[in-house]
Amino acid sequence: MIPSHASNSALNSPMKHAALWVILLTMPVRSANLPASTRPAPSAQLADNPEVRSALGWFARNLAAINEQQIRLTEIPAPPFQESQRAAGIKTLLASSGLEVRIDNTGNVIGELRGATEKEIIVLSAHLDTVFPPSTEVRVRHEGGRLLAPGISDNGTGLAALVSIARAFHEAHIKPRRTILFVADVGEEGEGNLRGMRALIDTYKPRLKAVIVLDGSGTDHVTTKALASRRIEATITGPGGHSWSDFGMPNPINALVRASVRFINTRVPSAPRTTFNLGQIEGGTSINSIPYEAKLKVDIRSESEDELAKLELALRECIAAGVRDEMESARNRSKGKLEWKVDLLGSRPGGELHANSPLLAALRAADEYVGNQSRIERSSTDANVPLSNGIDAISIGAGGTGGGAHSLNEWYEPAGREMGLKRALLTLLGVSGLAEEKAR
Ligand SMILES: [Zn+2]
């Protein structure tokens, strides 16, 4: 952590912000009011449409302004559970692109572009939050062509793409067939436990046809498989006492060690890949006290929900067995007994996009059009939530290159951003479709 710099607060003052938003508001307006094609089509056909071509061309003309936008957004702190200031900035930007914008009860910014039908919705999202605490220095440094700052790529790149794609739609007067929601959501990282995306899915599930998540940089991958994970805390408690005079009293640390040894001998399959990690262990007050409490935090992950459920059950059984072993061997049970509990700290559901999904077809067509190749990945992202609900979803990078995510040395290089923006826009239009001319 680095103490925040004095000029940082100046940058974040409302007046300074107002000035910064002008960058986007004053971007050139170029549109082509020409007839549009009539139905969702592969990217090559989509790009024949004059309005789509105009939107694609908008990116190339505004790359410097998009970089600037990414810097400004990154410099608005968005620590876990404190995304509101950055949310307000995104709201202003989306509203300036002609969207109807609101902030929901969870803190998500939702900008609506009404399509020919409101019965079917496509979401384009980017998460607002970073992993960094409030005092982190977030001013962006320049080193050659490289931008450096915590959160610059994850998810400065995704947010810059979100507002730029909305802007390109606006400037080119694109009217989609399905309604599009441009969403900057809260709570993607860590303890946020995907709360923003969960709330969004709760609200829109019946009408939601596809979710495209913009997360970080690059164009080399498409996440279609959601890695399921659970974070579990086991707590064992007892009366506690003196190491000498109370010898024989059941000991929570002993019980936890017995439970842990049982659990780490659990066999997990390599296919579907399933993992566990005993990540934190704590308890006790001094070397000559029988502790009154011991805690263990365990992270478990799997490509299969079934394996994950089995492993969680195994952990619970091991904790119960560890406590039982300790109680049975304790030399003086009259000196009290142990209690235990297991809490779920977080849970990310798994799921997988069907290989024949129209969303994947749209992404592949977009890749082909921009001359990109991308590999399928399994990862834990906002896309976990729709995928686990049976809704088509992918997570992709928004172009350029980045590295050092979740570290203070995180960096971003904008070269190649244009391809990422075009790829995302064409994928979006591939699933939203264009409104028929007569519907305009
Ligand atoms: Zn991210």
Boltz pocket constraint, residues with backbone or C-beta under 6 A from the ligand:
constraints:
  - pocket:
      binder: B
      contacts: [[A, 127], [A, 129], [A, 154], [A, 155], [A, 188], [A, 215], [A, 216]]
      max_distance: 6.0
